[in-house]
């Protein structure tokens, strides 16, 4: 026979909530590190200015049914 540790239901729920918080904290830390790397990569690249073509006309949407 093995000796099993039995937790009270409230203790088990507390442990589950703590594990969930730990998991969310790890995910948040990874996300913050990824954002920091992206910001650093953007700052190291030369800034590009987007070119806007003002002479282009807007084409009609094909999803709108034709009016009669």
Secondary structure as UniProt FT lines:
FT   HELIX           9..44
FT   TURN            54..55
//
